[in-house]
Amino acid sequence: MTTKLEKLKQKRDLLLEKKKQLINNSCVTNIQNKATNNASSSSPLVEVQDMGPNLDVILANDLQNYTSFRDIVRLVHQHGVEIASASFARDGNSSIQVLHDKVVNPKPGFDGATITRKMKELACVFGQSNNFVITDFGALADGITDSKEVNLEIDDISYYAWKNACQTPGGVVTVPAGETFLVSSGEFEGPCNGQTLFQMDGILVASEDLKLDDTEFWITFHKIDDLVLSGTGVFDGKGALSWSLCDRSSNCHHRPASLRIHDVTNAYIQGITSLNSKMFHFHIHNSQNVNVENIHITAPHDSPNTDGIHISNSRDVKIADSIIGTGDDCVSLGDGCANVNISGVACGPGHGISIGSLGKYSDEEDISGVTVMNCSLSNTSNGLRIKTWAPSKSSIVVSDITYANITLDNVTNPIIIDQHYCPHDECQKEGESSIQIKGVKYINVRGSSTTEEGIEVKCSKSKPCEDVEFSGVELNVNGNPAIASCSDVGGLFLESNPVCPNLLPLCIK
């Protein structure tokens, strides 16, 4: 995984360097100089005929069909121009497009030279650049105007900026720095022609329209191999209104998660911020070889169900060197996960780092190979938690789980295995969990608890936990040693305090 991660980083750096070079590309520079020195100049690519109240835009290109009528229509609409009629001809990859326009309510400063320059820049970008900036496709950077209000669905941005980048080897979609865009929803879908970089340097703001809360996800990356999501930008979920309407005594009304990574292979996500999601911040589902590092996730401590990163049915996932403070689990794992590494995460506020809940559904799959190391948890309502429903509808196995070098500060329930999980009295009858938990190690876990019980292990009577080991665990409450409570668990304590005296024998095979 390390080798693959390094390769992804190198590819990202190469793409960013290409982007910088394209900004200073001689094509754009020469076009701007022509527009400044001779407003009526033409080029083999673009000609604008300005005739009083009418305007004709002629675009002849050899750009492999990337430039289309809708790109031009969007651009002239931004300058108060209506399309009267249009014609189009193509010979192979070459095409001639003519728009006959009527100038109705032009914006201040509008003239033919402005359109000429912008059209030439557009043609240049499509012809020579692999960088597709969303403002080139009509996205308004005012943070107020929804894309729908300017006749531009975010699906259009996906279709144009994303699709062009996706089809271009080494393609880049850029959300520019210093700009804020109001976005209803968006799906960025593959397969793509090689690695695609989504350079997120601006701010995307979700709608607060409660009618949209019935959707599952706000932004989705789907069916992509070799994705880089990178930058210093912010995904602002605008969740406060949705939280206020959530019934916290039972299941919340379904609300969209901010970001979903779905059916993605070989992804590198770094640098971005997720703010105030309506539900989960990130959901990584059915994906493989996903590396997340140096991200920042934040929401208030009382924001319901705002898990930082939820991982399900995925393998070879790495979460590293990130700051997560939210109203639910900082990181949570659902069923079907394998080879997950969580390191260098600062968690708090939140509900800690959790595996589960498991056993609510009959079609669940095993979890194995989870490592949580070099993490810190501060002021969280749980620490390191594994939870399964009782009774459970599945009989999966949770195995090979390691927690190492963990620092806890003012944490409630620092170490907890709960195989009698039943929130909101949702269980219909009494019974035991049929999920097997085995091979769990706690190594060098130290810090302070707000509860007298620093360790609470409540396993299933029908499937007792096997091979649970505590080594170098030190937990205290107000400077005094915490206590441990264990039932139906086999394992051992080495150089730890507190300890459980009633462990079952080890079952290591």
C-alpha positions as CSV (number, residue, x, y, z in Angstrom):
1,M,0.0,0.0,0.0
2,T,2.9,2.4,0.8
3,T,4.4,2.0,-2.7
4,K,1.0,2.7,-4.3
5,L,0.4,5.8,-2.0
6,E,3.8,7.2,-3.0
7,K,3.0,6.7,-6.7
8,L,-0.4,8.5,-6.2
9,K,1.4,11.4,-4.5
10,Q,3.9,11.7,-7.3
11,K,1.1,11.7,-9.9
12,R,-0.7,14.4,-8.0
13,D,2.4,16.6,-7.9
14,L,3.0,16.1,-11.6
15,L,-0.6,17.0,-12.4
16,L,-0.4,20.2,-10.2
17,E,2.8,21.1,-12.0
18,K,1.2,20.7,-15.3
19,K,-1.7,22.9,-14.1
20,K,0.8,25.7,-13.1
21,Q,2.4,25.5,-16.5
22,L,-0.9,25.7,-18.3
23,I,-1.8,28.9,-16.5
24,N,1.1,30.6,-18.2
25,N,0.6,28.7,-21.5
26,S,1.5,30.8,-24.5
27,C,-1.8,30.0,-26.2
28,V,-3.8,32.0,-23.5
29,T,-1.1,34.7,-23.3
30,N,-1.1,35.3,-27.0
31,I,-4.9,35.4,-27.2
32,Q,-5.1,38.0,-24.4
33,N,-2.5,40.1,-26.1
34,K,-4.4,40.0,-29.4
35,A,-7.6,40.9,-27.7
36,T,-5.9,43.9,-26.0
37,N,-4.0,45.2,-29.0
38,N,-6.6,44.6,-31.7
39,A,-10.2,44.0,-30.6
40,S,-11.3,43.1,-34.1
41,S,-8.6,40.5,-34.6
42,S,-9.6,37.0,-35.5
43,S,-8.0,33.6,-35.3
44,P,-8.3,30.3,-37.0
45,L,-10.4,29.2,-34.0
46,V,-12.8,32.0,-33.1
47,E,-14.5,34.8,-34.9
48,V,-17.1,37.2,-33.4
49,Q,-19.0,39.4,-35.7
50,D,-20.5,42.3,-33.8
51,M,-23.3,44.0,-35.8
52,G,-25.1,46.5,-33.6
53,P,-27.9,44.7,-31.7
54,N,-26.8,41.3,-33.2
55,L,-23.8,39.2,-32.6
56,D,-22.6,36.2,-34.5
57,V,-20.1,33.8,-32.9
58,I,-18.2,31.5,-35.3
59,L,-16.1,28.7,-33.8
60,A,-14.0,26.5,-36.1
61,N,-12.0,23.9,-34.3
62,D,-10.0,20.7,-34.4
63,L,-10.4,20.0,-30.7
64,Q,-11.7,16.4,-30.7
65,N,-15.2,17.5,-30.0
66,Y,-14.5,18.9,-26.6
67,T,-15.9,22.3,-27.4
68,S,-19.7,22.2,-27.8
69,F,-22.6,24.6,-28.5
70,R,-23.7,24.4,-24.8
71,D,-20.3,25.7,-23.6
72,I,-20.7,28.7,-25.9
73,V,-24.4,29.2,-25.1
74,R,-23.5,29.4,-21.4
75,L,-20.7,31.9,-21.9
76,V,-22.8,34.3,-24.0
77,H,-25.8,34.0,-21.7
78,Q,-23.6,35.3,-18.9
79,H,-23.2,38.5,-21.0
80,G,-26.9,39.1,-21.5
81,V,-27.1,37.5,-25.0
82,E,-29.9,35.4,-26.3
83,I,-29.4,32.8,-29.0
84,A,-31.6,33.5,-32.0
85,S,-30.5,30.5,-34.2
86,A,-27.5,28.2,-34.6
87,S,-25.9,26.0,-37.2
88,F,-23.4,23.3,-36.9
89,A,-21.2,21.3,-39.4
90,R,-18.6,18.6,-38.8
91,D,-16.0,16.9,-41.0
92,G,-14.2,14.3,-39.0
93,N,-12.8,15.9,-35.8
94,S,-13.1,19.4,-37.3
95,S,-16.3,21.4,-36.8
96,I,-17.8,24.8,-37.5
97,Q,-20.3,26.2,-35.1
98,V,-22.2,29.4,-35.7
99,L,-24.5,31.1,-33.2
100,H,-26.7,34.0,-34.4
101,D,-27.3,36.0,-31.3
102,K,-29.5,38.9,-30.2
103,V,-28.2,41.3,-27.6
104,V,-31.1,41.9,-25.2
105,N,-29.9,43.2,-21.8
106,P,-26.1,43.2,-22.0
107,K,-24.1,43.5,-18.8
108,P,-22.1,46.6,-18.2
109,G,-18.8,46.5,-20.1
110,F,-20.1,44.1,-22.7
111,D,-18.7,44.4,-26.2
112,G,-17.7,42.1,-29.0
113,A,-14.1,42.3,-27.9
114,T,-14.9,40.8,-24.5
115,I,-16.8,37.9,-26.1
116,T,-13.9,37.5,-28.6
117,R,-11.3,37.2,-25.8
118,K,-13.4,34.9,-23.7
119,M,-14.2,32.7,-26.7
120,K,-10.6,32.4,-27.6
121,E,-9.6,31.6,-24.1
122,L,-12.3,28.9,-24.0
123,A,-11.1,27.4,-27.3
124,C,-7.5,27.5,-26.0
125,V,-8.4,25.8,-22.8
126,F,-10.2,23.0,-24.6
127,G,-7.6,22.7,-27.2
128,Q,-4.4,22.6,-25.2
129,S,-5.3,22.2,-21.5
130,N,-6.1,19.2,-19.4
131,N,-7.3,21.6,-16.6
132,F,-11.1,22.2,-16.5
133,V,-12.1,25.0,-14.2
134,I,-15.8,24.9,-13.1
135,T,-16.2,28.7,-13.7
136,D,-15.4,28.1,-17.3
137,F,-18.6,26.1,-17.4
138,G,-20.9,28.7,-15.9
139,A,-20.6,28.0,-12.2
140,L,-21.3,31.2,-10.3
141,A,-18.9,32.0,-7.4
142,D,-21.2,34.0,-5.2
143,G,-22.1,31.4,-2.6
144,I,-25.7,32.5,-2.9
145,T,-27.0,31.7,-6.3
146,D,-27.9,28.0,-6.7
147,S,-26.8,26.5,-9.9
148,K,-30.4,25.8,-10.8
149,E,-31.3,29.5,-10.7
150,V,-28.9,30.2,-13.6
151,N,-30.2,27.3,-15.6
152,L,-27.1,25.3,-14.7
153,E,-27.6,22.1,-12.8
154,I,-24.5,20.8,-11.0
155,D,-25.1,17.8,-13.2
156,D,-24.1,20.1,-16.1
157,I,-20.9,21.0,-14.3
158,S,-20.4,17.2,-13.8
159,Y,-21.1,16.5,-17.4
160,Y,-18.8,19.3,-18.8
161,A,-15.9,19.9,-16.4
162,W,-15.8,16.4,-14.9
163,K,-16.6,14.5,-18.1
164,N,-14.0,16.4,-20.1
165,A,-11.4,15.9,-17.4
166,C,-12.4,12.2,-17.0
167,Q,-12.0,11.6,-20.8
168,T,-8.6,13.5,-20.9
169,P,-5.5,11.6,-19.8
170,G,-4.3,13.3,-16.7
171,G,-7.4,15.5,-16.6
172,V,-7.9,18.0,-13.8
173,V,-11.2,19.6,-12.5
174,T,-10.5,22.7,-10.5
175,V,-12.7,24.5,-8.0
176,P,-10.7,27.7,-7.8
177,A,-9.4,29.2,-4.6
178,G,-11.1,32.2,-3.1
179,E,-14.4,31.3,-4.6
180,T,-17.7,30.0,-3.1
181,F,-20.2,27.9,-5.0
182,L,-23.7,26.9,-3.9
183,V,-24.3,23.3,-5.1
184,S,-27.5,21.2,-4.8
185,S,-25.9,17.9,-5.5
186,G,-23.4,16.3,-7.8
187,E,-22.2,12.9,-9.0
188,F,-18.8,12.6,-10.6
189,E,-18.7,9.3,-12.4
190,G,-16.2,7.1,-14.3
191,P,-14.7,5.2,-15.8
192,C,-12.1,7.7,-16.8
193,N,-9.2,7.7,-19.2
194,G,-6.4,7.4,-16.6
195,Q,-5.9,9.3,-13.4
196,T,-8.3,12.2,-12.7
197,L,-7.5,15.0,-10.3
198,F,-10.3,16.9,-8.6
199,Q,-8.4,20.0,-7.3
200,M,-10.6,21.4,-4.5
201,D,-9.3,24.8,-3.5
202,G,-12.5,26.8,-3.2
203,I,-15.7,26.3,-1.1
204,L,-18.7,24.2,-2.1
205,V,-21.8,25.0,-0.1
206,A,-24.7,22.6,0.2
207,S,-28.3,23.9,-0.1
208,E,-30.3,24.2,3.1
209,D,-33.5,23.3,1.2
210,L,-35.0,20.6,3.4
211,K,-36.7,19.0,0.3
212,L,-33.2,17.8,-0.7
213,D,-32.7,16.0,2.6
214,D,-34.3,12.9,1.1
215,T,-31.3,12.3,-1.1
216,E,-28.7,9.9,0.2
217,F,-25.6,11.9,-0.7
218,W,-24.6,15.4,-1.6
219,I,-21.4,14.8,-3.6
220,T,-20.5,11.3,-5.0
221,F,-17.4,10.0,-6.7
222,H,-18.5,6.7,-8.4
223,K,-16.9,4.0,-10.5
224,I,-13.5,5.6,-10.8
225,D,-10.1,4.0,-10.9
226,D,-7.2,6.3,-10.0
227,L,-8.8,9.3,-8.3
228,V,-7.0,12.2,-6.6
229,L,-9.2,14.5,-4.5
230,S,-6.8,17.2,-3.2
231,G,-6.6,20.8,-2.1
232,T,-7.2,23.3,0.6
233,G,-10.9,23.8,-0.1
234,V,-14.0,23.2,2.0
235,F,-17.1,21.1,1.6
236,D,-19.7,22.9,3.7
237,G,-22.7,20.7,4.3
238,K,-24.8,23.4,6.0
239,G,-26.3,20.9,8.4
240,A,-27.6,23.0,11.3
241,L,-31.2,23.3,10.1
242,S,-31.4,19.6,9.4
243,W,-30.0,18.8,12.8
244,S,-32.5,21.0,14.6
245,L,-35.4,18.9,13.0
246,C,-33.8,15.6,13.9
247,D,-35.7,13.5,16.6
248,R,-32.8,12.5,18.8
249,S,-34.9,10.0,20.8
250,S,-35.1,7.6,17.8
251,N,-33.8,7.3,14.2
252,C,-33.2,10.7,12.6
253,H,-35.0,11.6,9.4
254,H,-32.8,10.5,6.5
255,R,-30.3,13.2,5.5
256,P,-27.6,13.2,2.9
257,A,-24.0,12.4,3.7
258,S,-21.6,15.1,2.4
259,L,-19.1,13.0,0.4
260,R,-19.4,9.4,-0.9
261,I,-16.5,7.4,-2.4
262,H,-18.4,4.5,-4.0
263,D,-16.9,1.8,-6.2
264,V,-13.6,3.6,-6.4
265,T,-10.3,1.9,-6.7
266,N,-6.9,3.6,-6.0
267,A,-7.9,6.9,-4.5
268,Y,-5.8,9.5,-2.8
269,I,-7.6,12.2,-0.7
270,Q,-5.7,14.9,1.1
271,G,-5.8,18.4,2.4
272,I,-9.6,19.1,2.2
273,T,-12.0,20.1,4.9
274,S,-15.5,18.9,5.6
275,L,-17.7,21.2,7.6
276,N,-21.1,20.7,9.2
277,S,-22.4,17.7,7.2
278,K,-26.1,16.9,7.5
279,M,-25.2,13.3,8.2
280,F,-21.9,11.4,7.6
281,H,-19.0,13.6,6.4
282,F,-17.4,10.9,4.4
283,H,-18.7,7.5,3.4
284,I,-16.2,5.1,1.8
285,H,-18.2,2.2,0.3
286,N,-17.4,-0.8,-1.8
287,S,-14.0,0.6,-2.6
288,Q,-10.4,-0.6,-2.5
289,N,-7.0,1.0,-1.9
290,V,-8.3,4.4,-0.6
291,N,-5.7,6.6,1.1
292,V,-7.0,9.6,3.1
293,E,-4.5,12.0,4.9
294,N,-4.2,15.5,6.3
295,I,-7.9,16.2,6.2
296,H,-10.0,18.2,8.6
297,I,-13.5,17.3,9.7
298,T,-15.6,19.4,12.0
299,A,-19.1,19.7,13.3
300,P,-20.5,20.5,16.8
301,H,-20.4,17.8,19.5
302,D,-24.2,17.6,19.6
303,S,-24.8,17.3,15.8
304,P,-26.6,14.0,15.4
305,N,-25.2,11.1,13.2
306,T,-22.4,13.2,11.8
307,D,-19.8,10.4,11.7
308,G,-16.5,11.8,10.4
309,I,-15.5,8.9,8.1
310,H,-17.7,5.8,7.8
311,I,-16.1,2.8,5.9
312,S,-18.2,-0.1,4.7
313,N,-17.5,-3.1,2.4
314,S,-14.1,-1.8,1.6
315,R,-10.5,-3.1,1.9
316,D,-7.0,-1.6,1.9
317,V,-8.1,1.7,3.4
318,K,-5.7,4.1,5.1
319,I,-6.8,7.1,7.2
320,A,-3.8,9.1,8.4
321,D,-2.7,12.4,10.1
322,S,-6.1,14.0,10.2
323,I,-8.1,16.1,12.7
324,I,-11.7,15.0,13.3
325,G,-14.2,16.6,15.7
326,T,-17.8,15.9,15.2
327,G,-21.1,14.8,16.8
328,D,-20.8,11.0,16.3
329,D,-18.0,8.5,15.6
330,C,-14.8,10.1,14.4
331,V,-14.2,7.0,12.4
332,S,-16.6,4.1,12.1
333,L,-16.4,0.7,10.4
334,G,-19.4,-1.2,9.1
335,D,-19.4,-4.7,7.9
336,G,-17.3,-6.1,5.0
337,C,-14.1,-4.2,5.8
338,A,-10.6,-5.7,5.6
339,N,-7.1,-4.3,6.0
340,V,-8.0,-0.9,7.4
341,N,-5.2,1.3,8.9
342,I,-6.1,4.3,11.0
343,S,-3.1,6.3,12.3
344,G,-2.2,9.8,13.5
345,V,-5.9,10.8,13.9
346,A,-6.8,13.4,16.5
347,C,-10.4,12.6,17.5
348,G,-12.6,14.9,19.6
349,P,-15.2,15.8,20.2
350,G,-17.2,12.8,19.1
351,H,-18.0,9.2,19.9
352,G,-14.5,7.8,19.4
353,I,-13.3,5.2,16.9
354,S,-15.9,2.5,16.5
355,I,-16.4,-0.9,14.8
356,G,-20.1,-1.4,14.3
357,S,-22.8,-1.5,15.1
358,L,-23.0,-5.0,13.6
359,G,-25.7,-7.6,13.5
360,K,-28.7,-5.4,12.5
361,Y,-28.9,-7.0,9.1
362,S,-28.7,-10.6,7.9
363,D,-26.5,-10.0,4.8
364,E,-23.5,-8.6,6.7
365,E,-19.9,-9.7,6.0
366,D,-16.8,-10.3,8.2
367,I,-14.4,-7.7,9.4
368,S,-10.7,-8.4,9.7
369,G,-7.3,-6.7,9.8
370,V,-8.1,-3.4,11.4
371,T,-5.2,-1.4,13.0
372,V,-5.7,1.8,15.0
373,M,-2.4,3.3,16.1
374,N,-0.7,6.5,17.2
375,C,-4.1,8.3,17.7
376,S,-5.3,10.6,20.4
377,L,-8.9,10.9,21.7
378,S,-10.0,13.9,23.7
379,N,-13.3,14.7,25.4
380,T,-15.1,11.9,23.5
381,S,-18.2,10.1,24.8
382,N,-16.6,6.8,23.9
383,G,-13.0,5.7,23.2
384,L,-12.2,2.5,21.4
385,R,-15.5,0.7,20.8
386,I,-16.8,-2.5,19.2
387,K,-20.6,-2.9,19.3
388,T,-22.9,-5.6,18.1
389,W,-26.7,-6.0,18.3
390,A,-28.4,-8.5,20.7
391,P,-30.0,-10.4,19.3
392,S,-28.2,-10.2,16.0
393,K,-29.4,-11.1,12.5
394,S,-26.0,-12.1,11.2
395,S,-23.3,-14.5,12.5
396,I,-20.2,-12.8,11.1
397,V,-16.7,-12.8,12.6
398,V,-14.7,-9.8,13.7
399,S,-11.0,-10.7,14.0
400,D,-7.5,-9.4,14.0
401,I,-8.1,-6.0,15.6
402,T,-5.2,-4.0,17.0
403,Y,-5.2,-0.7,19.0
404,A,-1.7,0.5,19.7
405,N,-0.1,3.6,21.2
406,I,-3.4,5.4,21.9
407,T,-3.6,8.5,24.2
408,L,-6.9,9.2,25.9
409,D,-7.8,12.5,27.6
410,N,-11.1,12.9,29.5
411,V,-12.8,10.1,27.6
412,T,-16.0,8.4,28.7
413,N,-15.9,4.6,28.3
414,P,-12.3,4.5,27.1
415,I,-12.3,0.8,26.1
416,I,-15.6,-0.9,25.5
417,I,-16.8,-4.1,23.7
418,D,-20.6,-4.1,23.9
419,Q,-22.3,-7.2,22.5
420,H,-25.6,-6.2,23.9
421,Y,-26.1,-3.0,21.9
422,C,-29.8,-2.0,21.5
423,P,-30.3,1.7,21.1
424,H,-33.7,3.4,21.6
425,D,-35.2,0.0,22.8
426,E,-35.4,-1.2,19.1
427,C,-34.8,-4.8,20.0
428,Q,-38.0,-6.8,19.8
429,K,-37.0,-9.6,22.1
430,E,-34.2,-10.6,24.5
431,G,-31.4,-12.7,23.1
432,E,-27.6,-12.9,22.6
433,S,-25.4,-11.7,19.7
434,S,-24.3,-14.5,17.4
435,I,-21.3,-12.4,16.2
436,Q,-17.9,-13.8,17.1
437,I,-15.2,-11.3,18.2
438,K,-11.7,-12.7,18.5
439,G,-8.0,-11.6,18.2
440,V,-8.4,-8.1,19.7
441,K,-5.2,-6.4,21.1
442,Y,-4.9,-3.3,23.2
443,I,-1.3,-2.2,23.4
444,N,0.0,0.9,25.2
445,V,-3.4,2.5,25.6
446,R,-3.0,5.2,28.3
447,G,-4.9,8.2,29.7
448,S,-7.8,9.5,31.7
449,S,-11.4,8.4,31.9
450,T,-14.5,10.3,33.0
451,T,-16.2,7.0,34.1
452,E,-15.1,4.7,36.9
453,E,-15.0,1.8,34.5
454,G,-12.1,2.4,32.2
455,I,-12.5,-1.0,30.6
456,E,-15.9,-2.6,30.0
457,V,-16.1,-5.8,28.0
458,K,-19.5,-7.4,27.7
459,C,-19.4,-10.2,25.3
460,S,-22.0,-12.6,24.0
461,K,-22.9,-15.6,26.2
462,S,-23.6,-17.7,23.1
463,K,-20.4,-16.6,21.3
464,P,-17.9,-15.4,24.0
465,C,-15.0,-13.2,22.9
466,E,-11.8,-15.0,22.3
467,D,-8.1,-13.9,22.6
468,V,-8.6,-10.4,23.9
469,E,-5.2,-9.1,25.1
470,F,-4.3,-6.0,27.1
471,S,-0.7,-5.0,27.3
472,G,0.6,-1.8,28.8
473,V,-2.9,-0.4,29.4
474,E,-3.0,2.4,32.0
475,L,-6.3,4.2,32.7
476,N,-7.1,6.5,35.6
477,V,-10.1,8.6,36.9
478,N,-9.2,11.9,38.6
479,G,-5.7,10.6,39.2
480,N,-6.9,7.3,40.7
481,P,-6.8,3.9,38.9
482,A,-9.9,3.0,36.9
483,I,-11.6,-0.3,37.2
484,A,-12.3,-3.0,34.7
485,S,-15.5,-5.0,34.1
486,C,-15.5,-8.1,31.9
487,S,-18.0,-10.9,31.1
488,D,-17.8,-13.8,28.7
489,V,-14.4,-13.0,27.4
490,G,-11.2,-15.1,27.1
491,G,-7.8,-13.3,27.2
492,L,-5.1,-11.9,29.3
493,F,-3.7,-8.7,30.9
494,L,0.1,-7.9,30.8
495,E,1.5,-5.0,32.8
496,S,-1.9,-3.2,32.8
497,N,-4.1,-1.4,35.2
498,P,-7.0,-2.0,35.6
499,V,-7.4,-5.7,35.0
500,C,-10.3,-8.2,34.9
501,P,-9.8,-11.2,37.2
502,N,-12.4,-13.4,35.7
503,L,-11.2,-13.9,32.1
504,L,-11.7,-17.2,30.3
505,P,-8.6,-19.0,29.1
506,L,-7.0,-17.9,25.8
507,C,-8.1,-19.7,22.7
508,I,-5.2,-18.9,20.4
509,K,-4.8,-21.5,17.7
